[in-house]
Amino acid sequence: MRLRILAMPVMAAGFLAGCTHGPAPVGVHGTPDPYRNVRNSAVCQTTPPVAGPNGALVSTMTVRSDDGRCVLSVTPPDGGAYASFGVSPEPEHGKAFLYGLDGHTQIAYTPTLGYAGNDTFTTILIRGPGQKRDTLIVNATVDATGVAVPKPAVTAPETKKVETKAKTTTRRRVTSAARRRR
C-alpha cells in the first residue's frame, strides 16, 4: 500500500513533464493566428482592395480548391480596426469566415473541394457605431488543377423505382332524361 501511494505522484509528474510546449518561437510578432491549424491553400494570391465603380471596395483572389483557405487582410482606409463585419451574400461555391487579428480584419475563403470556376461574395465592414460602413466585394477565381476528390468508402444503396399504376375511375354521367326514366 505504501509503494502505491509514493508511485502515484512520481508517475503524475512524469506525465506532466511531457506537456511542456518548449520555448516561444523566435521571429513571430503580434498575436498568433488562432486558426493557424486550418490548412492554407497551395495557391493563394490576393490583391489589395481598391475603389470600384459603384463606390464599393473590390479585391480579387486566386485560390485552388484543395480544401485550404486563402486569407485577405484588410484595415479601414483611415487606420484603426473594423469594429464588426459580416458576409452578405455568401459565396455560392465555398465558405467565407471573417475574424479580427492585430487590428486587421482577416477574410478567409475556402472553396468547395474540387470546384473550378468563379465565385464572389460581399463583406460588410463596420468601422464603429455611427460611422461609415465599407462594402468589399471579393471576386475569386478558383482552380482545381491537381485536386483529387476522394470517393466515399461506402456508397448509398440504390433505390429501385417502383412503378405504380394509376387508378382510373369511370364515372357515369347521368343526364336529366335518364333521371326521369328511373
Secondary structure, DSSP 8 states (H G I E B T S, - for coil): -HHHHHHHHHHHHHHHHTT---S--TT--SS--TTTTS-B-S-EEE---EE-TTS-EEEEEEEE-SS-BEEEEE--TTSS--SEEEESS--SSEEEEEEEETTEEEEEEEE-TT--EEEEEEEEEE-STTS-EEEEEEEEEEE-TT------SS---------------------HHHHHH-
